[in-house]
Amino acid sequence: MDETTKQQQMVVDMMTEGYLSSFRQIEKVLGKVSSKFGVGWSGLSILNQLATNQSANVSDLAEKNHVTKGAISIQISELMKAKLIEMDEDPNDRRRHIVKLTFKGQKVADHEVAQAKDMASQVLNNMGEAEMMRLHTDFAAFAHLLEDTKLE
């Protein structure tokens, strides 16, 4: 086996054994967080975004979450059903609707933000900011490389 083939096999092994295990562990933790708050991970992300941006609309949220307006509308419907958000007509443009947290939604978002800060403190205490930034950059690069790989 030549060196290139060995390196390719090493990457395949890392992806099938190491990364998938790590990704599953991350998914497991995110699932626990979602269960605790009774909202899916995407919904929690939207609540967090609305907690910091009081005048978001559907287009803003779709762009921020890198999804279609239709996909964000499904999330908004679920959050409205749970009485965590509401939509108001924009007084300056009746075609536009502002998505806002309800009182209940604000309480959930505040609790989620506090939990996220606790998790972030634990990560920073164990990894440090520089290592976390490198991980973030490397993970994004890895995801883009995989995304750009043609499947046949």
C-alpha positions in Angstrom: 0.0 0.0 0.0 1.5 3.3 -1.0 1.7 6.4 1.3 -1.3 8.2 -0.3 -3.5 5.1 0.1 -2.4 4.8 3.7 -3.2 8.4 4.4 -6.6 8.1 2.7 -7.4 5.0 4.7 -6.4 6.8 7.9 -8.8 9.7 7.1 -11.6 7.2 6.3 -11.0 5.4 9.6 -11.0 8.7 11.5 -14.2 9.7 9.9 -16.0 6.4 10.4 -14.7 5.7 13.9 -13.6 8.9 15.6 -15.6 11.7 14.1 -18.9 9.8 13.9 -18.6 8.9 17.5 -17.8 12.5 18.4 -20.7 13.8 16.3 -23.1 11.3 18.0 -21.9 12.5 21.4 -22.5 16.1 20.4 -25.9 15.2 19.1 -26.7 13.4 22.3 -25.8 16.4 24.4 -27.8 18.7 22.1 -30.7 16.3 22.4 -30.5 16.5 26.2 -30.6 20.3 26.1 -33.6 20.2 23.7 -35.4 17.8 26.0 -34.7 19.9 29.0 -36.3 22.9 27.4 -39.0 21.1 25.5 -37.9 22.7 22.2 -35.8 21.3 19.4 -32.2 22.5 18.9 -33.2 24.7 15.9 -36.0 26.2 18.0 -33.6 27.0 20.9 -31.3 28.7 18.4 -34.2 30.9 17.2 -35.2 31.7 20.8 -31.6 32.7 21.5 -31.4 34.9 18.4 -34.7 36.6 19.3 -33.4 37.3 22.8 -30.6 39.3 21.3 -32.5 40.8 18.3 -35.9 42.2 19.2 -36.9 43.1 15.6 -36.2 40.0 13.6 -38.4 38.9 10.7 -38.7 35.6 8.8 -36.1 36.6 6.2 -33.6 37.7 8.9 -34.0 34.4 10.7 -33.8 32.3 7.5 -30.6 34.1 6.5 -29.0 33.8 9.9 -29.8 30.1 10.2 -28.8 29.3 6.6 -32.2 27.8 5.7 -35.1 28.7 3.5 -38.0 30.9 4.6 -40.2 27.8 4.4 -37.9 25.9 6.8 -37.8 28.8 9.3 -41.6 29.2 9.0 -42.0 25.6 10.2 -39.9 26.4 13.2 -41.8 29.6 13.9 -45.1 27.7 13.7 -43.8 25.2 16.3 -42.6 28.0 18.6 -45.9 29.8 18.2 -47.8 26.6 19.0 -45.8 26.4 22.2 -46.6 30.0 22.9 -42.9 31.0 23.0 -43.0 33.5 20.2 -45.6 35.7 18.5 -45.6 37.7 15.3 -46.7 41.3 15.0 -47.2 43.4 11.9 -44.4 45.8 11.2 -46.0 49.3 11.6 -43.7 50.6 8.8 -44.4 47.8 6.3 -47.7 45.8 6.6 -46.2 43.0 4.4 -43.5 42.4 6.9 -44.0 40.6 10.3 -41.7 41.0 13.3 -41.1 37.8 15.3 -40.9 38.4 19.0 -40.6 36.4 22.2 -43.6 36.0 24.4 -43.1 36.3 28.2 -42.9 32.5 28.4 -40.4 32.5 25.5 -38.3 35.1 27.2 -38.1 33.0 30.3 -37.1 29.9 28.3 -34.5 31.9 26.3 -33.1 33.4 29.5 -32.7 30.0 31.1 -31.2 28.6 27.9 -28.7 31.4 27.6 -27.7 30.9 31.2 -27.2 27.1 30.5 -25.3 27.9 27.4 -23.0 30.2 29.3 -22.3 27.5 31.9 -21.4 25.1 29.1 -19.2 27.7 27.5 -17.4 28.3 30.8 -16.7 24.6 31.1 -15.4 24.4 27.6 -13.2 27.4 28.0 -11.9 26.1 31.4 -10.9 22.9 29.7 -9.8 24.0 26.3 -9.1 27.7 26.4 -10.2 30.3 23.9 -7.4 29.8 21.4 -8.0 26.0 21.2 -11.7 26.6 20.9 -11.2 29.1 18.1 -8.9 26.7 16.3 -11.5 23.9 16.7 -14.2 26.1 15.3 -12.2 27.2 12.3 -11.0 23.6 11.6 -14.5 22.2 12.0 -15.9 24.7 9.6 -13.2 24.0 7.0 -13.8 20.3 7.4 -17.5 20.7 6.9 -17.0 22.8 3.8 -14.6 20.2 2.3 -17.1 17.5 2.9 -19.9 19.6 1.5 -17.9 20.3 -1.7 -17.1 16.6 -2.2 -19.1 15.2 -5.1 -21.0 12.0 -4.4 -21.2 9.5 -7.2 
